[in-house]
Amino acid sequence: MSGAVVVVSTGGTIAMRPDPQTGKLVPAVSGDELVELLAWPDAPPLELDDFAQVPSFDLHSELALALARRVSEHAARPDAAGVVVTHGTDTMEESVYLVDLLLDSELPVVFTGAQRGADETDSDGPRNFRDAIRTAASAVARGRGAMVAFAGELHAAREARKVHTSALRAFASPGYGPIGHVEGERVVFRRRPERRSALPVPDRVAAVDLIRLHAGSDARFLHASVESGVQAIVLEGTGRGNANDQVVEGVRTAVSAGIPVVVCSRCVEGRVEPVYGRGGGRDLAEAGALFAGDLAGPKARVLLQLGLGAGLEAAGLLAAEAG
């Protein structure tokens, strides 16, 4: 390894302590303090970048884009060995994918965080942080894009999803499994995820809504999105990507207004396909909706935010990413 691992801290539970006045967990730990909590005298050389101190549920899209730009700058440096991003778990799956879509470097970028606060005696933060640093410093991690290191597992940016609200094994890659593991001091990979070429970095992200469907859904939220001026809509349909006749009419209205509608599934595994009638996926496709393969709804939203923000067409983005 040559150079230092750059640690970009953004806040999240890994950097939280209880507020003395309210008892609420709030971001309060700097990158330097996180390193001190490691108690790891033989750690690789580290460079700290205190980017932000926010809970990830308040890490809005423009801040996430700024984070991606910062990470890309570090990853392009010849004196950096890799990049670690400490981040809240709630929206980590979105931020890691956003960074991955814009990353034009072979250097590893590893996101990690914690389910337990920094002051808890059994906090999982130090273990996850060490694993992320080891991975970022590892030559075998090069060329695999951005990933999540959590509970000893490594997950590809496109596949990682938060699957538990509080358990220490918070992340999984439904339908795929982890791409690797950190076993003590060893970083072991089992497969290499497919990656597309980096997207152009937009000046701003596009406005994209995500709507989750349910039994008895209607077109109200679609109409509200169209009226608010969004640039695209992602629908999390049922099963293989289904809705009902009312939703189909709303999709037809949106598409007629020039707003792309992309269909994902609210299921955690499997692909969407235009198969069913009576308001199902075939009818959605005939109304002009696009289908996102096995891409999760929040990630489809990120893809459209970046791609449309850079002036690309939704159909081309989905064809390249959804397969």
C-alpha positions as CSV (number, residue, x, y, z in Angstrom):
1,M,0.0,0.0,0.0
2,S,1.2,3.5,-0.8
3,G,-0.3,6.7,0.7
4,A,-2.9,7.1,3.4
5,V,-6.5,5.9,3.7
6,V,-8.7,9.0,3.6
7,V,-11.5,9.0,6.1
8,V,-14.4,11.2,5.1
9,S,-16.7,11.5,8.2
10,T,-20.4,12.6,7.7
11,G,-21.9,11.8,11.1
12,G,-24.4,9.0,11.7
13,T,-24.9,6.7,14.7
14,I,-21.2,5.8,14.6
15,A,-20.5,9.4,15.6
16,M,-23.4,10.0,17.9
17,R,-23.7,10.6,21.6
18,P,-26.7,11.3,23.8
19,D,-27.5,15.0,24.1
20,P,-27.0,15.9,27.9
21,Q,-30.2,18.0,27.8
22,T,-32.6,15.7,26.0
23,G,-31.0,12.3,25.9
24,K,-31.5,12.1,22.1
25,L,-28.7,10.7,20.0
26,V,-27.1,13.5,18.0
27,P,-23.9,13.7,15.9
28,A,-21.1,14.7,18.3
29,V,-17.9,12.8,17.5
30,S,-15.3,14.1,15.0
31,G,-13.2,12.0,12.7
32,D,-10.2,12.4,15.0
33,E,-12.3,11.0,17.9
34,L,-13.5,8.1,15.8
35,V,-9.8,7.2,15.2
36,E,-9.1,7.5,18.9
37,L,-11.9,5.1,19.7
38,L,-10.3,2.5,17.4
39,A,-7.4,2.1,19.9
40,W,-5.4,0.7,16.9
41,P,-1.8,1.7,17.1
42,D,-0.9,-0.4,14.1
43,A,-3.5,1.1,11.8
44,P,-2.5,2.1,8.3
45,P,-1.7,5.8,7.8
46,L,-5.0,7.8,7.9
47,E,-6.0,11.2,6.7
48,L,-9.1,12.7,8.2
49,D,-11.7,14.9,6.4
50,D,-14.6,16.0,8.6
51,F,-17.1,16.6,5.8
52,A,-20.3,16.9,7.8
53,Q,-22.0,15.9,11.0
54,V,-25.6,15.0,10.1
55,P,-27.8,11.9,10.7
56,S,-28.2,10.2,7.4
57,F,-32.0,10.6,7.5
58,D,-31.3,14.3,7.1
59,L,-28.6,13.9,4.4
60,H,-30.4,15.5,1.5
61,S,-29.6,14.9,-2.2
62,E,-27.5,18.0,-2.8
63,L,-25.4,17.2,0.2
64,A,-25.0,13.6,-1.0
65,L,-23.9,15.0,-4.4
66,A,-21.3,17.2,-2.7
67,L,-20.1,14.2,-0.7
68,A,-19.7,12.2,-4.0
69,R,-17.7,15.0,-5.5
70,R,-15.4,15.1,-2.4
71,V,-15.0,11.3,-2.4
72,S,-14.1,11.4,-6.1
73,E,-11.5,14.1,-5.5
74,H,-9.8,12.0,-2.9
75,A,-10.1,8.8,-5.0
76,A,-8.3,10.6,-7.9
77,R,-5.3,11.5,-5.8
78,P,-2.1,9.6,-6.5
79,D,-1.1,9.8,-2.8
80,A,-4.3,8.1,-1.5
81,A,-4.5,4.3,-0.9
82,G,-8.3,4.3,-0.6
83,V,-11.3,6.1,0.9
84,V,-13.5,5.3,3.9
85,V,-16.8,7.1,4.4
86,T,-18.4,7.0,7.9
87,H,-22.1,7.4,7.4
88,G,-25.5,6.8,9.0
89,T,-27.1,3.5,8.2
90,D,-30.6,4.8,7.3
91,T,-29.7,6.1,3.8
92,M,-26.2,4.6,3.4
93,E,-27.5,2.4,0.6
94,E,-28.5,5.5,-1.4
95,S,-25.3,7.4,-0.8
96,V,-23.0,4.5,-1.6
97,Y,-24.8,3.9,-4.9
98,L,-24.7,7.6,-5.7
99,V,-20.9,7.7,-5.1
100,D,-20.4,4.5,-7.1
101,L,-22.3,5.9,-10.2
102,L,-20.0,8.9,-10.3
103,L,-16.7,7.1,-9.3
104,D,-14.1,7.1,-12.0
105,S,-11.2,5.5,-10.1
106,E,-9.8,2.1,-9.3
107,L,-9.4,3.1,-5.6
108,P,-11.6,1.3,-3.1
109,V,-14.3,3.5,-1.5
110,V,-15.8,1.8,1.6
111,F,-18.8,3.1,3.5
112,T,-19.4,2.0,7.0
113,G,-21.3,3.0,10.2
114,A,-22.8,1.6,13.3
115,Q,-26.1,0.5,14.8
116,R,-25.1,1.5,18.3
117,G,-23.8,4.9,19.5
118,A,-20.2,5.7,20.2
119,D,-20.7,5.8,24.0
120,E,-22.2,2.3,24.2
121,T,-19.7,-0.2,25.7
122,D,-20.6,-2.8,23.0
123,S,-20.8,-0.4,20.1
124,D,-20.2,-2.0,16.7
125,G,-18.7,1.2,15.3
126,P,-15.0,0.4,16.0
127,R,-15.1,-3.1,14.5
128,N,-16.9,-1.9,11.4
129,F,-14.5,1.1,11.1
130,R,-11.4,-1.2,11.3
131,D,-12.9,-3.5,8.7
132,A,-13.6,-0.6,6.3
133,I,-10.0,0.8,6.7
134,R,-8.5,-2.7,6.1
135,T,-10.6,-3.0,3.0
136,A,-9.8,0.4,1.7
137,A,-6.1,-0.3,2.2
138,S,-6.2,-3.7,0.5
139,A,-4.9,-4.1,-3.1
140,V,-7.5,-6.8,-3.8
141,A,-10.3,-4.3,-3.2
142,R,-9.2,-2.1,-6.2
143,G,-11.5,-1.9,-9.1
144,R,-14.6,-3.0,-7.2
145,G,-16.2,0.4,-6.9
146,A,-17.9,1.7,-3.8
147,M,-19.1,-0.8,-1.2
148,V,-20.5,-1.2,2.3
149,A,-18.4,-2.9,5.1
150,F,-20.7,-4.0,7.9
151,A,-20.7,-6.8,10.4
152,G,-17.7,-8.5,8.7
153,E,-19.4,-8.5,5.3
154,L,-18.7,-6.5,2.1
155,H,-21.6,-5.5,-0.1
156,A,-21.5,-3.9,-3.6
157,A,-23.0,-0.5,-3.9
158,R,-25.7,-1.5,-6.3
159,E,-26.9,-4.5,-4.3
160,A,-26.6,-3.3,-0.7
161,R,-29.8,-2.7,1.3
162,K,-30.5,-2.0,4.9
163,V,-32.5,-5.0,6.0
164,H,-32.9,-4.5,9.8
165,T,-33.7,-1.4,11.9
166,S,-31.4,-2.3,14.9
167,A,-29.6,-5.6,14.5
168,L,-25.8,-5.4,14.1
169,R,-26.0,-7.3,10.8
170,A,-27.9,-4.4,9.3
171,F,-27.0,-4.8,5.6
172,A,-27.5,-7.6,3.1
173,S,-27.5,-8.0,-0.7
174,P,-30.9,-9.7,-1.4
175,G,-30.6,-12.0,-4.4
176,Y,-26.9,-11.8,-4.5
177,G,-25.2,-12.1,-1.1
178,P,-22.0,-10.2,-0.1
179,I,-19.1,-9.8,-2.5
180,G,-16.6,-10.5,0.3
181,H,-15.7,-10.7,4.0
182,V,-13.3,-9.2,6.4
183,E,-11.9,-12.1,8.5
184,G,-9.7,-10.7,11.2
185,E,-6.9,-9.0,9.3
186,R,-7.7,-10.6,6.0
187,V,-9.9,-9.1,3.3
188,V,-11.4,-11.8,1.1
189,F,-13.5,-11.3,-2.0
190,R,-15.6,-14.0,-3.6
191,R,-16.8,-12.2,-6.7
192,R,-16.5,-8.9,-8.6
193,P,-19.6,-7.0,-9.2
194,E,-20.4,-5.7,-12.7
195,R,-19.9,-1.9,-13.0
196,R,-20.9,0.5,-15.7
197,S,-18.9,3.5,-16.8
198,A,-19.1,6.5,-14.5
199,L,-21.9,9.0,-15.2
200,P,-21.1,12.6,-15.8
201,V,-21.3,14.7,-12.6
202,P,-24.3,16.9,-12.8
203,D,-24.4,20.5,-11.5
204,R,-27.6,19.6,-9.6
205,V,-29.6,16.5,-9.0
206,A,-33.0,16.1,-10.8
207,A,-36.2,16.2,-8.8
208,V,-37.5,12.6,-8.7
209,D,-40.3,11.2,-6.5
210,L,-40.5,7.6,-5.2
211,I,-44.1,6.3,-4.7
212,R,-44.7,2.9,-3.0
213,L,-47.9,1.2,-4.1
214,H,-50.3,-0.9,-2.0
215,A,-53.6,-2.7,-2.3
216,G,-56.1,0.0,-3.3
217,S,-53.6,2.6,-4.5
218,D,-54.9,5.3,-6.7
219,A,-53.4,8.1,-8.8
220,R,-53.4,10.9,-6.2
221,F,-49.7,10.8,-5.5
222,L,-48.8,10.6,-9.2
223,H,-51.0,13.6,-9.9
224,A,-49.4,15.5,-7.0
225,S,-45.9,14.7,-8.4
226,V,-46.8,15.9,-11.9
227,E,-48.3,19.1,-10.5
228,S,-45.2,19.8,-8.4
229,G,-42.9,19.7,-11.4
230,V,-40.9,16.6,-10.9
231,Q,-38.6,15.3,-13.6
232,A,-39.3,11.6,-13.1
233,I,-41.3,9.3,-10.9
234,V,-40.3,5.9,-9.5
235,L,-43.1,3.5,-8.7
236,E,-42.5,0.6,-6.3
237,G,-45.2,-1.8,-7.6
238,T,-46.4,-5.0,-6.1
239,G,-44.9,-8.4,-7.2
240,R,-43.4,-8.3,-10.7
241,G,-44.2,-4.6,-11.0
242,N,-48.0,-4.3,-10.9
243,A,-50.5,-1.6,-10.0
244,N,-54.2,-1.2,-10.9
245,D,-56.2,0.7,-13.5
246,Q,-56.3,3.9,-11.6
247,V,-52.5,4.0,-11.3
248,V,-52.2,3.1,-15.0
249,E,-54.2,6.2,-15.8
250,G,-51.9,8.3,-13.6
251,V,-48.9,6.9,-15.4
252,R,-50.4,7.7,-18.7
253,T,-51.0,11.3,-17.6
254,A,-47.4,11.6,-16.3
255,V,-45.8,10.2,-19.5
256,S,-48.0,12.4,-21.7
257,A,-46.6,15.4,-19.7
258,G,-43.1,14.2,-20.6
259,I,-42.3,12.8,-17.2
260,P,-40.6,9.4,-17.2
261,V,-42.2,6.8,-14.9
262,V,-39.9,3.9,-13.8
263,V,-41.3,0.7,-12.3
264,C,-39.5,-1.3,-9.5
265,S,-40.9,-3.9,-7.1
266,R,-41.5,-3.4,-3.4
267,C,-40.2,-7.0,-3.1
268,V,-36.6,-7.3,-1.9
269,E,-35.6,-9.9,-4.5
270,G,-36.4,-10.6,-8.2
271,R,-36.9,-8.6,-11.4
272,V,-39.9,-6.6,-12.6
273,E,-41.4,-7.6,-15.9
274,P,-44.4,-6.4,-17.9
275,V,-46.5,-9.5,-17.6
276,Y,-50.0,-8.9,-16.1
277,G,-53.1,-7.1,-17.4
278,R,-56.0,-5.5,-15.5
279,G,-53.7,-2.7,-14.3
280,G,-50.6,-4.9,-14.1
281,G,-47.1,-4.5,-15.5
282,R,-48.1,-5.0,-19.1
283,D,-50.7,-2.2,-18.9
284,L,-48.1,0.0,-17.2
285,A,-45.7,-0.6,-20.0
286,E,-48.3,0.1,-22.6
287,A,-49.0,3.4,-20.7
288,G,-45.3,4.3,-21.3
289,A,-43.7,3.2,-18.0
290,L,-40.1,1.9,-18.1
291,F,-39.0,-1.2,-16.1
292,A,-35.9,-1.2,-13.8
293,G,-35.1,-4.9,-13.6
294,D,-34.0,-5.8,-10.1
295,L,-32.9,-2.3,-9.2
296,A,-34.4,-1.3,-5.8
297,G,-36.7,1.8,-5.8
298,P,-34.4,4.1,-3.8
299,K,-31.5,3.3,-6.1
300,A,-33.6,3.8,-9.2
301,R,-34.4,7.2,-7.8
302,V,-30.7,8.0,-7.3
303,L,-29.9,6.8,-10.9
304,L,-32.5,9.1,-12.3
305,Q,-31.5,12.1,-10.1
306,L,-28.0,11.9,-11.4
307,G,-28.6,10.9,-15.0
308,L,-31.5,13.3,-15.7
309,G,-29.5,16.0,-13.8
310,A,-26.7,15.5,-16.3
311,G,-29.0,15.7,-19.3
312,L,-29.2,11.9,-20.1
313,E,-32.4,10.1,-21.2
314,A,-34.2,7.8,-18.7
315,A,-34.6,4.9,-21.2
316,G,-30.8,4.8,-21.8
317,L,-30.0,5.0,-18.1
318,L,-32.3,2.0,-17.4
319,A,-31.1,0.0,-20.3
320,A,-27.5,0.3,-19.1
321,E,-28.2,-0.3,-15.4
322,A,-31.1,-2.6,-15.2
323,G,-29.9,-5.1,-17.9
